[in-house]
Amino acid sequence: MTPWNWIEVAFWISAAGCAASYALYPVLLHLAPRRPPHGADAAWELPRLSVIVTARNEERRLEQKLRNTLALDYPRERLQIIVASDASEDRTDEIARSFAGEGVTLARTALRGGKEAAQAHAIAQSTGEIIVFTDVTTRLDTDALRRIASHFADPTIGAVSSEDRVEPGEAQAGASGEGAYVRYEMWLRRLESERAGLVGLSGSLFAVRRRVAERWPIDVPSDISAALRTASLGLRAIADPRLFGYYSDLRDASREYGRKVRTVIRGMAAVAHMRQLLNPRRFGWYALQLWGHKIFRWLTPVFLLLTALLSMPLAFHSPCYLAILALQLIFYGAAALAALAPALQRFRLFRLTYYFTQVHLALLDAGWRFLRNERVVVWNPSVR
């Protein structure tokens, strides 16, 4: 083979890598057999729930969240509500204590240790058979807890995840591309839920059996580690397409790059922590889902970069490759213009190209930092 042939082969391998997570993986999910429901346990009754609301300096939003939680339709004698305060420095703890008469308990960490450390501290004080985790920014429907509880009648279910619903924020009214990305992720999770189970849960609202919450790791994100631990126990994590966690669109999407980088680093740490689940011989289709949704997604920016670089020399030898290069230049040019002139993000083309490019730059940045052994434990809630 000539050098040009090798470049062409490398180009198409890179192009296939770009499509692996976003296009080929969903096709494989569609082809995989659905897992039939196990059925309810005949001895099942409405379980006791412990709802853990994790907060860090949330004086502005905590009262509204607690009123929303207290208004949920679930027997109060079978419901425990805990505010897990990550050493908050504002009036968060004071507000939580003001709800003590309505059955709300404050579990405050003495030192700031991160979201998972606060959750672990609250788990130690919880009494429920099922533990529900939710963020302060998330609004729930009245029937949310009953929907969650109903799934655990099936003894093979170890975790239940909501579906995210992004509501336009006051400041931008939909200017962020986050909504479209979330819709794609929710569609993908439905497919996974019907097969081997989820490889990640919605951090805004999810629930697990108590045995899944044992030895809660504090240095990796709980929404991923809980799904992975569920699979390691031979149970399945599912998504309920009618269980929603509503939260506002990002107030300032330009400030979210750092959050994305931190989130991905934490996700990589979670998978590395339970890397045995990547072995298809032991975990079958679930391992393939983990490769498709996580590993190849994290590798996508590398493939995108290689595809762009390799298409440049090929463009001089074929109109087809010239057209491919031109399309890439238009796409990334639109993203660059949207970054330089944020007002353009009002238009769908610029909004989506900007968000897609930002996400993959964050993935590339996070991968490099992870390989340099950077880790993230503490958190700051997104401004919404």
C-alpha positions in Angstrom: 0.0 0.0 0.0 1.1 3.5 -0.8 1.4 6.2 1.9 -1.8 7.8 0.6 -3.6 4.5 1.0 -2.5 4.3 4.6 -3.7 7.8 5.2 -7.1 6.9 3.7 -7.4 3.8 5.8 -6.5 5.8 8.9 -9.1 8.4 8.0 -11.9 5.9 7.7 -10.9 4.2 11.0 -11.0 7.6 12.7 -14.4 8.4 11.0 -15.8 5.1 12.3 -14.4 6.0 15.7 -16.4 9.3 15.6 -19.6 7.4 14.8 -19.0 4.6 17.3 -20.6 6.1 20.4 -23.2 8.4 18.8 -24.5 6.2 15.9 -23.1 2.7 15.8 -23.7 2.0 19.5 -27.4 2.9 19.4 -27.8 0.7 16.4 -26.3 -2.2 18.3 -28.6 -1.5 21.3 -31.6 -1.7 19.0 -30.4 -5.1 17.7 -29.8 -6.5 21.2 -32.6 -8.5 22.7 -34.7 -6.7 25.3 -34.7 -8.1 28.8 -38.2 -9.2 29.9 -39.4 -8.0 33.3 -38.9 -10.3 36.2 -42.2 -9.6 37.8 -43.2 -8.3 41.3 -42.3 -10.1 44.6 -45.6 -11.4 46.0 -44.6 -10.4 49.5 -43.7 -6.8 48.5 -45.3 -3.9 50.3 -44.7 -0.1 50.1 -41.1 0.3 51.3 -39.7 2.8 53.7 -37.9 5.5 51.7 -35.1 7.8 52.8 -34.9 10.9 50.6 -31.4 12.5 50.7 -31.2 16.1 49.4 -27.6 17.0 48.9 -26.7 20.7 49.4 -23.7 23.0 49.4 -24.5 26.7 50.1 -28.1 26.5 48.9 -29.8 29.1 51.0 -31.4 30.5 47.9 -33.1 27.3 46.8 -33.4 24.9 49.7 -36.7 26.0 51.1 -38.4 25.6 47.8 -36.9 22.2 47.3 -38.0 21.0 50.8 -41.6 22.2 50.2 -41.6 20.4 46.9 -40.4 17.2 48.7 -42.9 17.5 51.5 -45.7 17.8 49.0 -45.0 14.5 47.3 -47.6 11.8 47.6 -46.1 9.1 49.9 -47.1 7.9 53.4 -45.3 10.2 55.8 -44.8 7.4 58.3 -42.8 5.5 55.6 -40.8 8.6 54.5 -37.6 10.0 55.9 -36.1 13.3 54.5 -32.5 14.2 55.1 -30.6 17.3 54.0 -27.0 16.3 53.4 -25.1 19.5 53.9 -21.5 19.5 52.6 -20.2 21.9 55.3 -22.3 24.7 54.0 -21.2 28.2 54.9 -24.4 30.1 54.4 -27.9 29.7 55.9 -28.4 26.2 54.3 -28.2 24.4 57.7 -30.4 27.0 59.4 -33.1 26.5 56.8 -32.9 22.7 57.0 -33.3 22.9 60.8 -36.4 25.1 60.5 -38.2 22.1 58.8 -37.4 19.8 61.7 -41.0 20.0 62.9 -42.1 18.6 59.5 -39.8 15.6 59.8 -36.7 16.9 58.0 -33.3 15.9 59.4 -30.0 17.7 58.9 -26.9 15.7 58.3 -24.0 18.1 58.1 -20.4 17.1 57.5 -17.9 18.9 59.7 -15.5 19.5 56.8 -16.1 20.0 53.1 -15.6 16.6 51.5 -17.6 16.7 48.3 -21.1 15.6 47.2 -20.5 11.9 47.8 -19.0 12.4 51.2 -22.1 14.3 52.2 -24.3 11.6 50.8 -22.3 8.9 52.7 -22.7 10.8 55.9 -26.5 11.0 55.3 -26.7 7.3 54.4 -25.2 6.4 57.8 -28.2 8.2 59.4 -30.8 6.8 57.0 -33.3 4.1 57.9 -35.1 3.4 54.6 -35.0 0.2 52.6 -34.7 2.3 49.5 -32.6 5.4 49.4 -33.5 8.3 47.1 -31.0 10.9 46.1 -32.0 14.3 44.6 -30.4 17.7 44.1 -31.7 21.0 45.4 -32.2 22.3 41.9 -34.5 19.5 40.9 -38.3 19.7 41.0 -40.3 16.5 41.2 -43.8 15.5 40.2 -46.2 14.6 43.0 -46.2 10.9 42.2 -42.4 10.6 41.9 -41.8 8.6 45.1 -44.6 6.2 44.4 -43.3 5.6 40.9 -39.8 4.9 42.3 -41.1 2.5 45.0 -43.2 0.5 42.5 -40.1 -0.6 40.6 -38.5 -2.2 43.6 -41.3 -4.7 43.7 -39.1 -6.5 41.2 -36.3 -8.1 43.2 -33.9 -7.9 40.2 -34.0 -4.1 40.2 -31.2 -2.5 42.2 -31.5 1.1 41.0 -34.0 3.4 39.4 -33.2 6.6 37.5 -35.3 9.5 36.5 -35.2 11.2 33.1 -33.9 14.8 33.0 -36.2 17.5 31.8 -34.4 20.9 31.1 -36.6 23.9 31.6 -35.6 27.3 30.0 -33.8 29.5 32.5 -34.8 33.0 33.2 -31.5 34.5 31.9 -31.2 32.7 28.6 -34.6 31.1 27.8 -33.1 28.1 25.9 -29.9 29.6 24.6 -27.9 26.7 25.8 -27.6 23.5 23.7 -27.8 21.4 26.8 -31.5 20.5 26.3 -30.8 18.8 23.0 -27.9 16.8 24.4 -30.0 15.8 27.4 -32.8 14.5 25.2 -30.3 12.4 23.2 -28.9 11.0 26.5 -32.3 10.1 27.8 -33.2 8.3 24.6 -30.0 6.3 24.9 -30.7 5.4 28.5 -34.1 4.1 27.6 -32.5 1.6 25.2 -29.9 0.6 27.8 -32.6 0.2 30.5 -34.4 -2.3 28.4 -31.2 -4.4 27.8 -28.5 -5.0 30.4 -29.2 -1.9 32.5 -27.9 1.7 32.8 -24.2 2.5 32.9 -25.0 5.9 34.6 -27.9 7.4 36.5 -29.4 10.9 36.4 -27.6 12.6 39.3 -30.6 14.9 39.8 -32.9 12.0 40.9 -32.1 8.3 41.4 -32.8 5.6 44.0 -31.0 2.4 45.1 -31.6 -0.5 47.4 -29.8 -0.3 50.7 -27.3 -3.0 49.8 -26.2 -1.0 46.7 -25.5 2.0 49.1 -23.2 -0.1 51.3 -19.5 1.1 51.2 -20.5 4.3 49.4 -17.4 5.6 47.6 -16.7 9.3 48.3 -14.1 10.0 45.6 -16.1 9.0 42.5 -19.5 10.3 41.2 -22.4 8.5 42.8 -24.6 8.6 39.7 -22.1 6.4 37.9 -20.7 4.4 40.7 -24.3 3.4 41.9 -25.1 2.1 38.4 -21.8 0.1 38.3 -22.2 -1.3 41.7 -25.7 -2.4 40.9 -24.4 -4.4 37.9 -21.6 -5.9 40.0 -24.2 -7.2 42.5 -26.1 -9.0 39.6 -28.9 -6.4 39.7 -30.1 -4.1 37.1 -30.4 -0.3 37.0 -33.4 1.0 35.0 -34.8 4.3 33.8 -38.5 5.2 34.2 -39.6 7.2 31.1 -42.4 8.7 33.2 -40.3 9.7 36.2 -38.9 13.2 35.6 -36.5 15.5 37.4 -37.0 19.0 36.2 -34.3 21.6 36.4 -33.6 25.0 34.7 -31.4 25.5 31.7 -27.9 26.8 32.5 -27.9 30.4 33.4 -24.5 31.0 31.7 -23.4 28.1 29.5 -20.0 29.7 28.9 -19.1 29.0 32.5 -19.9 25.3 32.3 -16.8 24.2 30.5 -14.9 23.7 33.8 -17.9 21.8 35.2 -17.9 19.4 32.2 -14.2 18.8 32.6 -14.6 18.0 36.3 -17.6 15.7 35.7 -15.8 13.7 33.0 -12.7 13.3 35.2 -14.9 12.0 38.0 -16.7 9.6 35.5 -13.4 8.2 34.3 -12.3 7.7 37.9 -15.5 5.8 38.6 -15.0 3.4 35.6 -11.4 2.9 36.5 -12.4 2.1 40.1 -14.7 -0.7 38.8 -12.8 -1.6 35.6 -13.6 -5.3 36.1 -17.0 -4.4 34.6 -15.3 -3.8 31.2 -14.7 -7.5 30.8 -17.4 -9.0 28.4 -16.5 -12.5 29.5 -17.7 -11.8 33.0 -20.4 -9.1 32.5 -21.5 -9.8 28.9 -23.7 -7.2 27.3 -23.3 -4.8 30.2 -19.6 -4.6 29.6 -20.3 -3.8 25.9 -22.6 -1.0 26.9 -20.0 0.4 29.2 -17.5 0.4 26.3 -20.0 2.0 23.9 -21.5 4.7 26.1 -18.4 5.6 28.2 -15.1 4.6 26.7 -15.8 5.3 23.1 -17.6 8.5 24.0 -14.5 9.7 25.9 -12.4 8.7 22.8 -14.6 10.6 20.4 -12.7 13.9 20.5 -9.5 12.1 19.6 -11.2 10.5 16.6 -12.7 13.9 15.6 -9.2 15.5 15.8 -7.6 12.7 13.7 -10.4 12.9 11.2 -9.9 16.6 10.7 -6.1 16.3 10.4 -6.2 13.4 8.0 -8.8 14.9 5.7 -6.5 17.8 5.0 -3.9 16.0 2.8 -6.7 13.8 1.3 -8.6 16.9 0.2 -5.9 17.6 -2.4 -6.5 14.3 -4.1 -10.3 13.8 -4.2 -13.4 16.1 -4.5 -15.1 13.8 -2.0 -12.5 14.4 0.7 -12.5 18.1 -0.2 -16.2 18.2 0.5 -15.7 16.4 3.8 -13.1 18.9 4.9 -15.3 21.8 3.8 -18.2 20.5 6.0 -15.9 20.2 9.0 -14.6 23.7 8.5 -18.2 25.1 8.3 -19.2 23.2 11.4 -16.2 24.2 13.5 -16.3 27.7 12.0 -19.9 28.1 13.2 -18.9 27.0 16.7 -16.0 29.5 16.7 -18.3 32.3 15.7 -20.8 31.3 18.4 -18.0 31.5 20.9 -16.8 34.9 19.7 -20.3 36.3 19.4 -22.6 34.7 22.0 -25.7 36.4 20.5 -25.5 34.0 17.6 -26.4 31.2 20.0 -30.0 32.3 19.7 -29.9 30.5 16.3 -30.2 26.7 16.5 -27.2 25.9 14.1 -24.8 28.1 16.1 -26.2 26.9 19.4 -25.8 23.2 18.6 -22.4 23.4 17.0 -21.1 25.5 19.9 -22.4 23.1 22.5 -21.1 20.0 20.6 -17.6 21.5 20.2 -17.5 22.7 23.8 -18.5 19.2 25.1 -15.8 17.5 23.1 -13.1 20.0 23.9 -14.0 19.3 27.6 -13.7 15.5 27.0 -10.3 16.0 25.4 -9.1 18.2 28.3 -10.5 15.8 30.9 -8.9 12.8 29.3 -5.5 14.5 29.3 -5.9 15.6 32.9 -7.0 12.1 34.0 -4.0 10.6 32.3 -1.9 13.1 34.3 -3.5 11.7 37.5 -5.7 14.7 38.3 -8.7 13.8 40.4 -11.7 15.9 41.6 -13.6 15.3 44.8 -15.2 18.6 45.9 -18.1 20.1 44.0 -19.9 23.4 43.3 -23.5 23.1 42.2 -24.2 24.6 38.7 -25.7 28.0 38.6 -29.2 27.6 37.0 
